[in-house]
Amino acid sequence: MSSASDPNKTIFFIADVIGEPGVTFLETFLKPLIGKYKPDWVIANAENTHEGRGLNHEIVQRMYDAGVHILTGGNHSFDKWKIFGYMNEDPNLLRPANYPDGNPGKGYGIYSLRGCPYKLGVLNLQGRTFMPDIDDPFSKADALLAEIKKETPAIFVDFHAEATAEKMAMGWYLDGRVSAVIGTHTHTPTADARILPAGTGYLTDAGMTGPFQSVIGMNRKTAIRRFTHGAPQRFTVATKDVRLCGVLTKINMITGVCTSIQPIIYPEFVTSTRTTDTRTTDTRNKENGTE
């Protein structure tokens, strides 16, 4: 964490946390990572924390206890109705701002640090391409940025969207108007982290925090049956090879400009070596649950 007077603040964003494996991983490893990276704010997307779909009050509190300050959401934010009342009470629990009026919760917040003169605005938006047909995220961003900028030029955006093109369009649309646009939802980290010409940090998708021996966090056998049989399947959260994906951004709180952006994967994937596996294909498939 930087000194109170230093305008350059670090935001550690944690990609979509998947089920109990992802939550438990944060409880175990987040505080050591906070000690390593020393972020001023920690934000996590929590819409998949309860059984892979939705969230509940108990998990929200566990995320806070693990070291997260602000929670964002997406198309699964409303999957568990018992969270609705709590959404209206907790200013640190966000859901996409462009859901129609009348839904519980808020889509943005403005957050202070104790003893620090600077504030961070966090805006949660959701795309519409291959997603529910909710309100336009671009016009909603225009309206809310006008309000947020009355209090701070430093604005972090979690854009929860399916289509790469829509995420890129939002990045360019908001370049120079917000500090960072970080994509979520597709659970696969992209390699295009950069600072756009007008000073906005951008990443198409931050990935996921959960089991990577999976299909986007879900049991592989079930996912494969869905594609090979064409019939609905009951998804369950996978359990093996849990990793954290996220991104560190450093933002000048006076200008709102992103000065650095760094994707994080912990533990990192090993891609340069391959161990010899003498088991038969049938044996491997049976052990991996893909037979």
C-alpha positions in Angstrom: 0.0 0.0 0.0 1.3 3.4 -0.9 1.6 6.3 1.5 -1.6 8.4 2.0 -0.2 11.4 0.2 1.1 9.4 -2.9 -1.4 9.9 -5.7 -0.3 6.7 -7.5 -2.5 3.9 -6.1 -2.5 0.2 -7.0 -5.7 -1.8 -7.6 -5.6 -5.6 -7.5 -8.5 -7.0 -9.5 -9.3 -10.7 -9.1 -11.0 -12.4 -12.0 -14.3 -14.4 -11.7 -14.1 -16.4 -8.5 -15.6 -19.9 -9.1 -17.4 -21.8 -6.4 -16.0 -23.1 -3.2 -12.6 -24.0 -4.7 -12.1 -20.3 -5.7 -13.3 -18.9 -2.4 -11.1 -21.3 -0.4 -8.1 -20.4 -2.6 -8.6 -16.7 -1.8 -8.9 -17.5 1.9 -5.6 -19.3 1.7 -3.5 -17.3 -0.7 -4.9 -13.8 -1.0 -3.3 -12.2 2.0 0.2 -13.4 1.1 -0.4 -11.9 -2.4 -1.6 -8.7 -0.9 1.6 -8.6 1.1 3.6 -9.1 -2.1 1.8 -6.6 -4.3 0.7 -4.1 -1.6 -2.5 -3.0 -3.4 -4.5 -0.1 -2.0 -7.8 -1.6 -3.1 -8.7 -5.2 -3.9 -11.7 -5.9 -6.1 -13.1 -9.3 -7.1 -15.8 -10.5 -9.4 -18.0 -12.7 -7.2 -21.0 -13.6 -9.3 -19.9 -17.3 -9.6 -18.9 -17.9 -5.9 -22.0 -19.9 -4.8 -22.0 -23.3 -6.5 -20.7 -21.6 -9.7 -23.8 -19.4 -10.1 -24.7 -16.5 -7.9 -23.6 -15.6 -4.4 -24.9 -15.4 -0.9 -24.3 -13.3 2.2 -22.0 -15.9 3.9 -19.7 -16.0 0.9 -19.7 -12.3 0.6 -18.4 -12.0 4.2 -15.8 -14.7 3.6 -14.5 -12.7 0.6 -14.2 -9.6 2.8 -12.5 -11.6 5.5 -10.0 -12.9 2.9 -9.0 -9.4 2.1 -11.3 -8.2 -0.7 -12.7 -4.6 -0.4 -15.2 -4.4 -3.3 -17.2 -7.1 -5.1 -18.5 -6.8 -8.7 -20.9 -9.1 -10.5 -22.5 -10.0 -13.8 -25.3 -12.1 -15.4 -25.4 -14.5 -12.4 -25.6 -11.7 -9.7 -29.3 -12.3 -9.3 -29.3 -16.1 -9.5 -29.8 -16.6 -5.7 -32.7 -14.5 -4.6 -31.8 -14.5 -0.9 -29.0 -12.0 -1.7 -31.4 -9.4 -3.0 -32.1 -7.7 0.4 -28.5 -7.7 1.3 -27.6 -6.1 -2.1 -29.5 -3.0 -1.0 -27.6 -2.8 2.3 -24.0 -3.3 1.3 -22.4 -0.5 -0.7 -19.3 -2.6 -1.5 -21.3 -5.3 -3.3 -22.0 -4.2 -6.9 -24.0 -5.7 -9.8 -24.1 -4.5 -13.4 -25.4 -0.9 -13.6 -27.3 -1.4 -16.8 -29.9 -3.8 -15.4 -33.2 -2.0 -15.6 -34.3 0.3 -12.7 -36.1 -1.5 -9.9 -33.5 -4.3 -9.5 -31.8 -4.6 -6.1 -28.3 -3.2 -5.5 -26.2 -0.6 -7.2 -24.0 -0.6 -10.2 -21.2 1.7 -9.0 -19.6 3.0 -5.9 -17.1 5.5 -4.8 -14.6 4.3 -2.2 -12.1 6.1 0.1 -9.0 4.9 1.9 -8.6 5.8 5.6 -6.4 8.8 6.0 -6.2 9.3 2.2 -7.6 12.3 0.3 -8.2 10.2 -2.9 -11.3 8.3 -4.0 -11.8 5.5 -6.4 -14.9 5.0 -8.5 -15.8 1.5 -9.4 -18.4 0.9 -12.2 -19.8 -2.5 -13.1 -21.3 -2.9 -16.6 -22.6 -5.9 -18.6 -22.6 -6.5 -22.3 -25.6 -7.5 -24.4 -24.1 -9.6 -27.3 -25.0 -13.2 -26.6 -26.1 -12.0 -23.2 -29.5 -11.0 -21.7 -31.0 -8.0 -23.5 -30.7 -5.4 -20.8 -30.1 -1.7 -21.0 -27.4 -0.3 -23.3 -24.1 -0.3 -21.3 -22.5 2.5 -23.4 -25.2 5.0 -22.7 -25.4 3.9 -19.1 -21.7 4.5 -18.8 -22.1 8.0 -20.2 -24.8 8.8 -17.6 -23.0 7.4 -14.6 -19.5 8.7 -15.5 -21.0 12.2 -15.3 -22.0 11.5 -11.7 -18.8 9.7 -10.6 -16.5 12.4 -12.1 -18.0 14.9 -9.7 -16.1 13.1 -6.9 -13.1 11.5 -8.6 -11.3 11.1 -12.0 -10.0 7.7 -11.0 -12.6 5.1 -12.3 -12.2 1.3 -12.6 -14.6 -0.5 -14.9 -15.5 -4.2 -14.7 -17.2 -4.9 -18.1 -18.8 -8.3 -17.9 -19.4 -9.4 -21.5 -19.3 -12.4 -23.8 -18.1 -10.9 -27.1 -14.5 -9.9 -27.5 -15.6 -7.2 -30.0 -18.0 -5.6 -27.5 -15.3 -5.5 -24.8 -12.8 -3.9 -27.2 -15.5 -1.4 -28.3 -16.1 -0.4 -24.7 -12.4 0.0 -24.1 -12.0 2.4 -27.0 -15.3 4.1 -26.1 -14.1 4.9 -22.6 -10.4 5.5 -23.4 -9.4 8.7 -21.6 -12.6 8.8 -19.7 -11.9 6.1 -17.2 -8.7 4.7 -15.6 -9.2 1.0 -16.5 -11.6 -1.3 -18.4 -11.1 -4.9 -17.4 -13.2 -7.6 -19.1 -14.8 -10.5 -17.3 -17.2 -13.4 -17.9 -15.4 -15.7 -20.4 -13.1 -17.1 -17.7 -10.1 -17.3 -20.1 -7.3 -14.8 -19.5 -6.2 -12.9 -22.6 -2.8 -11.6 -23.5 -3.7 -8.1 -24.6 -3.1 -6.0 -21.4 -2.1 -2.5 -22.5 -2.6 1.2 -21.9 -4.7 2.7 -24.6 -3.5 6.0 -26.3 -5.6 8.3 -24.0 -4.4 6.6 -20.8 -6.9 3.9 -20.0 -5.6 0.5 -18.9 -7.3 -2.3 -20.9 -7.6 -6.1 -20.8 -10.2 -8.1 -22.8 -10.6 -10.8 -20.1 -8.9 -11.2 -16.8 -9.7 -15.0 -16.6 -11.0 -16.8 -13.6 -10.0 -17.8 -10.1 -10.9 -21.4 -9.8 -10.2 -24.9 -11.0 -8.4 -25.1 -14.4 -8.9 -28.8 -14.9 -12.3 -27.9 -16.1 -14.3 -26.2 -18.8 -14.4 -22.6 -17.6 -14.6 -23.8 -14.1 -17.2 -26.6 -14.5 -16.7 -30.4 -14.4 -15.2 -31.5 -17.8 -17.3 -34.7 -18.2 -20.6 -32.8 -17.9 -19.4 -30.0 -20.2 -18.2 -32.5 -22.8 -21.5 -34.4 -22.7 -23.4 -31.1 -23.3 -21.5 -30.6 -26.5 -21.5 -34.2 -27.7 -25.1 -35.0 -26.8 -26.8 -31.6 -27.3 -29.0 -32.1 -24.2 -29.0 -30.0 -21.0 -26.7 -31.1 -18.3 -26.5 -30.2 -14.6 -23.2 -28.4 -14.2 -21.1 -28.8 -11.1 -18.0 -26.9 -10.1 -14.7 -28.7 -10.8 -12.1 -29.0 -8.1 -8.6 -29.6 -9.4 -5.7 -27.2 -10.4 -7.1 -24.1 -8.7 -5.4 -20.9 -9.7 -5.9 -17.1 -9.3 -6.1 -14.9 -12.3 -6.2 -11.1 -12.0 -4.6 -7.9 -13.0 -2.7 -5.1 -11.2 -3.2 -1.6 -12.3 -1.5 1.5 -11.0 -3.6 4.7 -11.4 -2.7 8.3 -10.8 -5.6 9.5 -8.6 -5.2 13.1 -9.6 -5.3 12.6 -13.4 -7.1 9.3 -13.5 -4.5 8.0 -15.9 -3.4 4.4 -15.7 0.4 4.3 -15.5 0.9 0.5 -15.5 -1.1 -2.7 -16.0 0.1 -6.3 -15.2 -1.8 -9.5 -15.6 -1.4 -12.0 -12.7 -1.7 -15.8 -12.8 -0.9 -17.6 -9.5 0.5 -20.2 -9.6 1.7 -19.6 -13.2 1.2 -22.2 -15.8 4.2 -24.3 -16.8 4.3 -24.4 -20.6 8.0 -25.2 -21.4 8.2 -28.8 -20.1 6.1 -31.9 -20.3 6.4 -34.9 -18.0 6.3 -38.4 -19.4 2.9 -40.1 -18.8 3.1 -43.8 -19.2 -0.6 -44.4 -18.4 -2.9 -45.5 -21.3 -5.4 -43.0 -22.7 -8.3 -44.9 -21.2 -6.7 -44.7 -17.8 -6.0 -41.0 -18.0 -9.6 -40.3 -19.2 -11.1 -42.4 -16.3 -8.9 -40.5 -13.7 -9.7 -37.1 -15.3 -13.5 -37.8 -15.4 -13.6 -37.4 -19.2 -14.2 -41.1 -20.1 
